[in-house]
């Protein structure tokens, strides 16, 4: 999830993130966050949700990490060397 245009989110958004994360996990997917503001990162720390979702400084880094976790080569193909 890319937060590059979001500085603040509240409890309703956090509840949505948790529901989304549970659905993603159910389908054996991965979720990563990127471009969080200082306030957004602090909110994750306070709620301890930073323990569940990796945070990356850019969308590109987050996408690469998720693709690696899922065993893809970046073009939607399964990687044979992993």
Phi and psi in radians as a Rosetta constraint file:
Dihedral C 1 N 2 CA 2 C 2 CIRCULARHARMONIC -1.755 0.35
Dihedral N 2 CA 2 C 2 N 3 CIRCULARHARMONIC 2.120 0.35
Dihedral C 2 N 3 CA 3 C 3 CIRCULARHARMONIC -1.861 0.35
Dihedral N 3 CA 3 C 3 N 4 CIRCULARHARMONIC 0.433 0.35
Dihedral C 3 N 4 CA 4 C 4 CIRCULARHARMONIC -1.111 0.35
Dihedral N 4 CA 4 C 4 N 5 CIRCULARHARMONIC -0.333 0.35
Dihedral C 4 N 5 CA 5 C 5 CIRCULARHARMONIC -1.940 0.35
Dihedral N 5 CA 5 C 5 N 6 CIRCULARHARMONIC 0.209 0.35
Dihedral C 5 N 6 CA 6 C 6 CIRCULARHARMONIC -2.120 0.35
Dihedral N 6 CA 6 C 6 N 7 CIRCULARHARMONIC 2.183 0.35
Dihedral C 6 N 7 CA 7 C 7 CIRCULARHARMONIC -1.746 0.35
Dihedral N 7 CA 7 C 7 N 8 CIRCULARHARMONIC -0.595 0.35
Dihedral C 7 N 8 CA 8 C 8 CIRCULARHARMONIC -2.355 0.35
Dihedral N 8 CA 8 C 8 N 9 CIRCULARHARMONIC 2.485 0.35
Dihedral C 8 N 9 CA 9 C 9 CIRCULARHARMONIC -2.511 0.35
Dihedral N 9 CA 9 C 9 N 10 CIRCULARHARMONIC 2.645 0.35
Dihedral C 9 N 10 CA 10 C 10 CIRCULARHARMONIC -1.910 0.35
Dihedral N 10 CA 10 C 10 N 11 CIRCULARHARMONIC -2.867 0.35
Dihedral C 10 N 11 CA 11 C 11 CIRCULARHARMONIC -1.157 0.35
Dihedral N 11 CA 11 C 11 N 12 CIRCULARHARMONIC -0.575 0.35
Dihedral C 11 N 12 CA 12 C 12 CIRCULARHARMONIC -1.119 0.35
Dihedral N 12 CA 12 C 12 N 13 CIRCULARHARMONIC -0.751 0.35
Dihedral C 12 N 13 CA 13 C 13 CIRCULARHARMONIC -1.144 0.35
Dihedral N 13 CA 13 C 13 N 14 CIRCULARHARMONIC -0.735 0.35
Dihedral C 13 N 14 CA 14 C 14 CIRCULARHARMONIC -1.043 0.35
Dihedral N 14 CA 14 C 14 N 15 CIRCULARHARMONIC -0.729 0.35
Dihedral C 14 N 15 CA 15 C 15 CIRCULARHARMONIC -1.086 0.35
Dihedral N 15 CA 15 C 15 N 16 CIRCULARHARMONIC -0.696 0.35
Dihedral C 15 N 16 CA 16 C 16 CIRCULARHARMONIC -1.108 0.35
Dihedral N 16 CA 16 C 16 N 17 CIRCULARHARMONIC -0.760 0.35
Dihedral C 16 N 17 CA 17 C 17 CIRCULARHARMONIC -1.025 0.35
Dihedral N 17 CA 17 C 17 N 18 CIRCULARHARMONIC -0.735 0.35
Dihedral C 17 N 18 CA 18 C 18 CIRCULARHARMONIC -1.143 0.35
Dihedral N 18 CA 18 C 18 N 19 CIRCULARHARMONIC -0.774 0.35
Dihedral C 18 N 19 CA 19 C 19 CIRCULARHARMONIC -1.077 0.35
Dihedral N 19 CA 19 C 19 N 20 CIRCULARHARMONIC -0.750 0.35
Dihedral C 19 N 20 CA 20 C 20 CIRCULARHARMONIC -1.088 0.35
Dihedral N 20 CA 20 C 20 N 21 CIRCULARHARMONIC -0.786 0.35
Dihedral C 20 N 21 CA 21 C 21 CIRCULARHARMONIC -1.031 0.35
Dihedral N 21 CA 21 C 21 N 22 CIRCULARHARMONIC -0.748 0.35
Dihedral C 21 N 22 CA 22 C 22 CIRCULARHARMONIC -1.104 0.35
Dihedral N 22 CA 22 C 22 N 23 CIRCULARHARMONIC -0.692 0.35
Dihedral C 22 N 23 CA 23 C 23 CIRCULARHARMONIC -1.183 0.35
Dihedral N 23 CA 23 C 23 N 24 CIRCULARHARMONIC -0.741 0.35
Dihedral C 23 N 24 CA 24 C 24 CIRCULARHARMONIC -1.061 0.35
Dihedral N 24 CA 24 C 24 N 25 CIRCULARHARMONIC -0.809 0.35
Dihedral C 24 N 25 CA 25 C 25 CIRCULARHARMONIC -1.077 0.35
Dihedral N 25 CA 25 C 25 N 26 CIRCULARHARMONIC -0.692 0.35
Dihedral C 25 N 26 CA 26 C 26 CIRCULARHARMONIC -1.003 0.35
Dihedral N 26 CA 26 C 26 N 27 CIRCULARHARMONIC -0.579 0.35
Dihedral C 26 N 27 CA 27 C 27 CIRCULARHARMONIC -1.707 0.35
Dihedral N 27 CA 27 C 27 N 28 CIRCULARHARMONIC 0.326 0.35
Dihedral C 27 N 28 CA 28 C 28 CIRCULARHARMONIC 1.087 0.35
Dihedral N 28 CA 28 C 28 N 29 CIRCULARHARMONIC 0.568 0.35
Dihedral C 28 N 29 CA 29 C 29 CIRCULARHARMONIC -1.706 0.35
Dihedral N 29 CA 29 C 29 N 30 CIRCULARHARMONIC -3.103 0.35
Dihedral C 29 N 30 CA 30 C 30 CIRCULARHARMONIC -2.294 0.35
Dihedral N 30 CA 30 C 30 N 31 CIRCULARHARMONIC 2.639 0.35
Dihedral C 30 N 31 CA 31 C 31 CIRCULARHARMONIC -2.244 0.35
Dihedral N 31 CA 31 C 31 N 32 CIRCULARHARMONIC 2.371 0.35
Dihedral C 31 N 32 CA 32 C 32 CIRCULARHARMONIC -2.381 0.35
Dihedral N 32 CA 32 C 32 N 33 CIRCULARHARMONIC 2.663 0.35
Dihedral C 32 N 33 CA 33 C 33 CIRCULARHARMONIC -1.981 0.35
Dihedral N 33 CA 33 C 33 N 34 CIRCULARHARMONIC 2.660 0.35
Dihedral C 33 N 34 CA 34 C 34 CIRCULARHARMONIC -2.598 0.35
Dihedral N 34 CA 34 C 34 N 35 CIRCULARHARMONIC 2.806 0.35
Dihedral C 34 N 35 CA 35 C 35 CIRCULARHARMONIC 1.010 0.35
Dihedral N 35 CA 35 C 35 N 36 CIRCULARHARMONIC 0.668 0.35
Dihedral C 35 N 36 CA 36 C 36 CIRCULARHARMONIC -1.309 0.35
Dihedral N 36 CA 36 C 36 N 37 CIRCULARHARMONIC 2.455 0.35
Dihedral C 36 N 37 CA 37 C 37 CIRCULARHARMONIC -1.284 0.35
Dihedral N 37 CA 37 C 37 N 38 CIRCULARHARMONIC 2.921 0.35
Dihedral C 37 N 38 CA 38 C 38 CIRCULARHARMONIC -1.014 0.35
Dihedral N 38 CA 38 C 38 N 39 CIRCULARHARMONIC -0.720 0.35
Dihedral C 38 N 39 CA 39 C 39 CIRCULARHARMONIC -1.139 0.35
Dihedral N 39 CA 39 C 39 N 40 CIRCULARHARMONIC -0.740 0.35
Dihedral C 39 N 40 CA 40 C 40 CIRCULARHARMONIC -1.095 0.35
Dihedral N 40 CA 40 C 40 N 41 CIRCULARHARMONIC -0.712 0.35
Dihedral C 40 N 41 CA 41 C 41 CIRCULARHARMONIC -1.159 0.35
Dihedral N 41 CA 41 C 41 N 42 CIRCULARHARMONIC -0.716 0.35
Dihedral C 41 N 42 CA 42 C 42 CIRCULARHARMONIC -1.098 0.35
Dihedral N 42 CA 42 C 42 N 43 CIRCULARHARMONIC -0.688 0.35
Dihedral C 42 N 43 CA 43 C 43 CIRCULARHARMONIC -1.061 0.35
Dihedral N 43 CA 43 C 43 N 44 CIRCULARHARMONIC -0.745 0.35
Dihedral C 43 N 44 CA 44 C 44 CIRCULARHARMONIC -1.114 0.35
Dihedral N 44 CA 44 C 44 N 45 CIRCULARHARMONIC -0.706 0.35
Dihedral C 44 N 45 CA 45 C 45 CIRCULARHARMONIC -1.110 0.35
Dihedral N 45 CA 45 C 45 N 46 CIRCULARHARMONIC -0.811 0.35
Dihedral C 45 N 46 CA 46 C 46 CIRCULARHARMONIC -1.073 0.35
Dihedral N 46 CA 46 C 46 N 47 CIRCULARHARMONIC -0.708 0.35
Dihedral C 46 N 47 CA 47 C 47 CIRCULARHARMONIC -1.479 0.35
Dihedral N 47 CA 47 C 47 N 48 CIRCULARHARMONIC -0.078 0.35
Dihedral C 47 N 48 CA 48 C 48 CIRCULARHARMONIC 1.145 0.35
Dihedral N 48 CA 48 C 48 N 49 CIRCULARHARMONIC 0.276 0.35
Dihedral C 48 N 49 CA 49 C 49 CIRCULARHARMONIC -1.331 0.35
Dihedral N 49 CA 49 C 49 N 50 CIRCULARHARMONIC -0.242 0.35
Dihedral C 49 N 50 CA 50 C 50 CIRCULARHARMONIC -1.140 0.35
Dihedral N 50 CA 50 C 50 N 51 CIRCULARHARMONIC -0.265 0.35
Dihedral C 50 N 51 CA 51 C 51 CIRCULARHARMONIC -1.344 0.35
Dihedral N 51 CA 51 C 51 N 52 CIRCULARHARMONIC -0.312 0.35
Dihedral C 51 N 52 CA 52 C 52 CIRCULARHARMONIC -1.770 0.35
Dihedral N 52 CA 52 C 52 N 53 CIRCULARHARMONIC -0.501 0.35
Dihedral C 52 N 53 CA 53 C 53 CIRCULARHARMONIC -2.133 0.35
Dihedral N 53 CA 53 C 53 N 54 CIRCULARHARMONIC 2.204 0.35
Dihedral C 53 N 54 CA 54 C 54 CIRCULARHARMONIC -1.233 0.35
Dihedral N 54 CA 54 C 54 N 55 CIRCULARHARMONIC 2.559 0.35
Dihedral C 54 N 55 CA 55 C 55 CIRCULARHARMONIC -2.068 0.35
Dihedral N 55 CA 55 C 55 N 56 CIRCULARHARMONIC 2.314 0.35
Dihedral C 55 N 56 CA 56 C 56 CIRCULARHARMONIC -2.140 0.35
Dihedral N 56 CA 56 C 56 N 57 CIRCULARHARMONIC 2.644 0.35
Dihedral C 56 N 57 CA 57 C 57 CIRCULARHARMONIC -1.257 0.35
Dihedral N 57 CA 57 C 57 N 58 CIRCULARHARMONIC -0.368 0.35
Dihedral C 57 N 58 CA 58 C 58 CIRCULARHARMONIC -2.429 0.35
Dihedral N 58 CA 58 C 58 N 59 CIRCULARHARMONIC 2.779 0.35
Dihedral C 58 N 59 CA 59 C 59 CIRCULARHARMONIC -1.105 0.35
Dihedral N 59 CA 59 C 59 N 60 CIRCULARHARMONIC -0.699 0.35
Dihedral C 59 N 60 CA 60 C 60 CIRCULARHARMONIC -1.044 0.35
Dihedral N 60 CA 60 C 60 N 61 CIRCULARHARMONIC -0.774 0.35
Dihedral C 60 N 61 CA 61 C 61 CIRCULARHARMONIC -1.146 0.35
Dihedral N 61 CA 61 C 61 N 62 CIRCULARHARMONIC -0.667 0.35
Dihedral C 61 N 62 CA 62 C 62 CIRCULARHARMONIC -1.149 0.35
Dihedral N 62 CA 62 C 62 N 63 CIRCULARHARMONIC -0.762 0.35
Dihedral C 62 N 63 CA 63 C 63 CIRCULARHARMONIC -1.112 0.35
Dihedral N 63 CA 63 C 63 N 64 CIRCULARHARMONIC -0.768 0.35
Dihedral C 63 N 64 CA 64 C 64 CIRCULARHARMONIC -1.050 0.35
Dihedral N 64 CA 64 C 64 N 65 CIRCULARHARMONIC -0.762 0.35
Dihedral C 64 N 65 CA 65 C 65 CIRCULARHARMONIC -1.104 0.35
Dihedral N 65 CA 65 C 65 N 66 CIRCULARHARMONIC -0.781 0.35
Dihedral C 65 N 66 CA 66 C 66 CIRCULARHARMONIC -1.135 0.35
Dihedral N 66 CA 66 C 66 N 67 CIRCULARHARMONIC -0.732 0.35
Dihedral C 66 N 67 CA 67 C 67 CIRCULARHARMONIC -1.073 0.35
Dihedral N 67 CA 67 C 67 N 68 CIRCULARHARMONIC -0.686 0.35
Dihedral C 67 N 68 CA 68 C 68 CIRCULARHARMONIC -1.120 0.35
Dihedral N 68 CA 68 C 68 N 69 CIRCULARHARMONIC -0.776 0.35
Dihedral C 68 N 69 CA 69 C 69 CIRCULARHARMONIC -1.035 0.35
Dihedral N 69 CA 69 C 69 N 70 CIRCULARHARMONIC -0.663 0.35
Dihedral C 69 N 70 CA 70 C 70 CIRCULARHARMONIC -1.509 0.35
Dihedral N 70 CA 70 C 70 N 71 CIRCULARHARMONIC -0.085 0.35
Dihedral C 70 N 71 CA 71 C 71 CIRCULARHARMONIC 1.359 0.35
Dihedral N 71 CA 71 C 71 N 72 CIRCULARHARMONIC 0.552 0.35
Dihedral C 71 N 72 CA 72 C 72 CIRCULARHARMONIC -1.871 0.35
Dihedral N 72 CA 72 C 72 N 73 CIRCULARHARMONIC 2.775 0.35
Dihedral C 72 N 73 CA 73 C 73 CIRCULARHARMONIC -1.635 0.35
Dihedral N 73 CA 73 C 73 N 74 CIRCULARHARMONIC 0.114 0.35
Dihedral C 73 N 74 CA 74 C 74 CIRCULARHARMONIC 1.726 0.35
Dihedral N 74 CA 74 C 74 N 75 CIRCULARHARMONIC -0.170 0.35
Dihedral C 74 N 75 CA 75 C 75 CIRCULARHARMONIC -2.102 0.35
Dihedral N 75 CA 75 C 75 N 76 CIRCULARHARMONIC 0.305 0.35
Dihedral C 75 N 76 CA 76 C 76 CIRCULARHARMONIC 1.505 0.35
Dihedral N 76 CA 76 C 76 N 77 CIRCULARHARMONIC 0.095 0.35
Dihedral C 76 N 77 CA 77 C 77 CIRCULARHARMONIC -1.785 0.35
Dihedral N 77 CA 77 C 77 N 78 CIRCULARHARMONIC 2.520 0.35
Dihedral C 77 N 78 CA 78 C 78 CIRCULARHARMONIC -1.158 0.35
Dihedral N 78 CA 78 C 78 N 79 CIRCULARHARMONIC 2.431 0.35
Dihedral C 78 N 79 CA 79 C 79 CIRCULARHARMONIC -1.506 0.35
Dihedral N 79 CA 79 C 79 N 80 CIRCULARHARMONIC 2.389 0.35
Dihedral C 79 N 80 CA 80 C 80 CIRCULARHARMONIC -1.606 0.35
Dihedral N 80 CA 80 C 80 N 81 CIRCULARHARMONIC -0.268 0.35
Dihedral C 80 N 81 CA 81 C 81 CIRCULARHARMONIC -1.733 0.35
Dihedral N 81 CA 81 C 81 N 82 CIRCULARHARMONIC 0.227 0.35
